[in-house]
């Protein structure tokens, strides 16, 4: 597949990731995962067009054609729609609700003035090591906004540091003149999108970790605690990390190997156990005599 300079630039940016210090709350963050999927779909359409196919729709699975979006994508878009004013598209805030008469002064006083809307809270961070030995940061966060009646609207946000791999396979199609050409098709993805392989996009760096902590307050229901974990591709379970310092500085392979070691077992046969019980009883009896 011949890639344009723009596509090559997008790929390079995706590989390098971006600086969390420059991150802002908006569609690009909330829909980060889905936007990466759509970029892959557009690349397939571009290739098919280069082969002479003017309409790729028959070869694009319904989950990726814009008509039947995955459940997580629908929930992300619903949150964006609920937390922005319909006419202006601007974020709904306590001040904007009060200015438009949506809430009274008494209701405004009930809101915590220290809290900003919309905002993102940090729940956990995972340091992921891929099979190619690259390391990435994956955050579990929660977005919180206000609706037009002043209700608090929350969104689980676990996918702002990766996109999903689109299932692509080769196929053939006929041009109007009857010529067979090679094209690419995209599977439907029905019931499989949420478990599709991840393409990580945020590099693990000390700067990105510290920028996350500086930018996002801990999840309230977590009582101010942030959970840290290491994960390695090919290993099903991740391992918990005790501190921020260890999360940043420890070696992933060594730490996972150490924490996954089974606890030592002590094997005592019945004869040894009976002897131990007898010695213990005699020792207790002797102790009572001299005490």
N, C-alpha and C positions, 0 to 999 in steps of 0.2 A: 504494500500500500504506500503510495507516494503522499507524504505529508507536507502541508503548506508551512510557510515560515511561522504563521500565527499558531498553528497546531503544535509545532515544535516548541514554540515559546511557552504555550500553555502546559505542555508536558514537563518542560524544564522547571516551570514555576511550581507545578504539582509535586515534582520530586523534591524540590528544595523546601516546599512548604512556605509558611509565612511567619512573620513575627507576631506573637500574641500581644506584644506591647502596642501594636497598631490596630488591634482588633476592636470593632465596634458592633453594637447590637443592631442587626438589620437582616434583611432577606439573605444576604450573602453568607451570613453566619448560621442563621436558623435553617436555611435550605442548602447548606454546604454539601451534604452528602448527595442529595438529589441532583443538584446542579452538576456535580461531577459525573453522574450517570448520564444526564442529558448531553454532556460533551462527548461521551463515548458514542451515544446514539447518532449524533450529528456527524461524527467521523465515519460511521458506517454509511450513512446517507451520501456523504461526499464521495466515498469510494465507489458506491453503486452508480452514482451519477457519472463518474469518470469512465465507467464501463458502458455508458449509454442508456442506463435506466433512469428515466425521468421521474418515476414515482416509486419510492422504496416502501410505501405503506404496507403492501401485502407481505413484506418480509420482516416487519417490525412487530414483535409480540405486543399484545394488547396492554400489558403492564407498562410498557415503555412508549406507547404511542400518544400519551396525553389524555386518553379517554378513561382509563381505569387505573388510577395511580395507587401505589401501595398504601396500606393503612397508615404507616408512620408519616408518609408525605402528606396525606390528607390532614392528619392531626396537626402537623407543623403549619400548614397553610391556614387551617381553621384558627389557630392561635394568632397568627399574623392578622387575619381579618378581624378578629374580635378585639384586638388591642390597639387598633388604629382607627382614627376617625374616617368614616366612609367617604366624605366629600374631599377632605384635604389630604388624606393618607398619612397624616402626622400621628405620632404616638399619642395615646390617651394618657393624660397625667391628672393628678389631683387638681392642679391649677386650671387645666383646660376644662375639666368637668365642672368646676365651680364657675368659671367664666361663662360657660354656655348654659348655666342654670340646671345642669343635669343632677347636681347634688347641692344640698343646702350648706350654709355656713356651719351648722351644727354637725352635719355629716363630715364636712371637711376637717373639723377639729378632731374627729374620731380616728383619722388616719395618722400614722406615726410619721412625723415630719422628717425623721432621719432616714426614711426609706424612699428610694427612688423608683419610679415606674416609667418604663419597664426596667427590669434588672435581671441579672443572672447570678445564681448562687452555685457555689462549687461543692460537690459531694465527694468526689474521689478523683485520683489521678493514677493511671496505669502506665508503666514504662514497658513498651513492647519491643522485643527483639525478634526480627524476622529471620527467616531461614537464610537470607542473604547477609545476615549479621548487621543490618541497618537497625537503628533504634528510633522509635517514634513515641510521641506522647499521645495518650488517649484519655480524654476527660469525661467524667460523668457529671452533668450539670442540670440545673433546673432553671427555666425561664419563667419570670413572674411579670404579669402585666395587669392592666385594668380594662374592663369592658365599658361600654357607653352608659351603663347604669351604675358604675362604680363597684362592680363585683371583681374580686381578685381571680385572675385566670392563670393557671400554671401549665407548664409544658415540660415533660421529661425530655432532656436534650443530651443523648448519649453519642450522637453521630456528627459532631462538628469537627472531628479530627480525622475523618476517613470518608471515602465514598465506596460504593458497591461495584464489584466487577460485573459487567454486563455479559450475559452468556451469548457469545458470538460463534457462529459456525459457517463454513463455506457452503454455497449452493450454486445452482445454475439457473439462468433465466433466458428467455428468447427475446431478441430484439424484433422490432416490426418486420425486418427483412428475413426473419427466420434464423438468424445467427445465434448460436448458443454462446453465452458469456458467463464468466465466473462472477458471482456476487457474494455478499455477506448477508446473513440473516440473523435476527436476534430472537431468542426464545421468549416465550410468554412471561416466564418468571412467576406464574401463578403459584401462590403458597410458598414460594422459595425466596422471594426478594429479601426478606428480613434476615435470612440465614446465608445469603450469598457472600462469597469471600470479600474481605475488606481490602481496600487499597488505602494504606495510611498516608496522610498528607501533612501532618505536623511533626517536624523533626524533634526528637528529644534533645533539648539543650538546657543547661542551667538557667540561661536567660528566659527561655519560654516557661519553665517551671516557676521561677520567681515572679515573672510577669503575671502569670495566672493567679498566684496567691495575692499579689498586689492589686489586681484588677477586680477580682470576684470574692465577695465575702463567703464564708462557710455557710453551708446549708443549715437553716435554723433548727430543723428537727434533729440534726446531727450534733446539737449542743456545742457548736464551734469546732468540732473535730473533723479533720480531713483524712480520709482513708487513702493509703498508698499501697500499690501492688506492683509486682513484676509478672510479666507474662512472656512466654516464648512460644513462637509458632511451632506447631507440632505437638505441643503438650496441652492437654485438655484444660487443666486447672491452673489458675494463677496463684501466686503466693503473697500473703500479706507482708508488708514492710512496716517496721516499728516507728520510723522517724523520717522527717524530711531530709536530714543529713544523709541517712543511709539510702534513701530513694535517689538522691542526686549522685552520690559518690560511689556506691557499692557496685561490684561487678555482677551483672545479671546472671551469667552462667553459674558462677561460683555460689552466689546466694541461693538460687533456685535449687542447685544440687544439694547444698547444705540443709536447706529447710525441708526438702523432700525425703531426706534420709529417714528410714524407719527408726523408731525408738529402740534402744538395745533391750533384748529380752534375757531374762534370767531363768534358766531351766533347772529345776530341782526335781530329782526323781523321788519316789515315795520312800525309799530307804533313807536317803539323805534328809528328807523332810522330817521323818520320825526321829532321827538322831538329833536334828536341830531342836525339835520340840522338847525332847528329853533333857538336852543340855540347858535349854532356856529355863525349864521347870526347876532343875537342880540349882541353877544360878539364883533364881528368885528365892528358893527356900533358904539357901545359904546366906543370902543378903538379909532376909528377915531375922535370922538367928543372931547376926552380929549388929543389927540396928536397934 
